[in-house]
Amino acid sequence: MQPGDTVPLPVQDALAQLPVRTEDRTGHERTAFEHWVDVDRGGCTTRAEVLKAEAATAPEQGANCRLSGGAWYSAYDDR
């Protein structure tokens, strides 16, 4: 296997191989990063677009792309 090779692996197996460490936020400043912007100018922030795209049960979208309801699956904790 070479760096950059794609290896098909079930997500649960891949996650089980990740090292788990205590969180370290040293040097991280959230304000240094622009986030939740509407890159495509479609009316929803990137966060809202991802939430809609990855929902197991779609949330309702209100005015200004305000989302409510919905359900998601997390492979990290199988919930």
Secondary structure, DSSP 8 states (H G I E B T S, - for coil): --TT------HHHHHHTS-------TT--GGGS--S--TT-SSS-HHHHHHHHT-SB--EE-GGG-EE--B---TTTT-
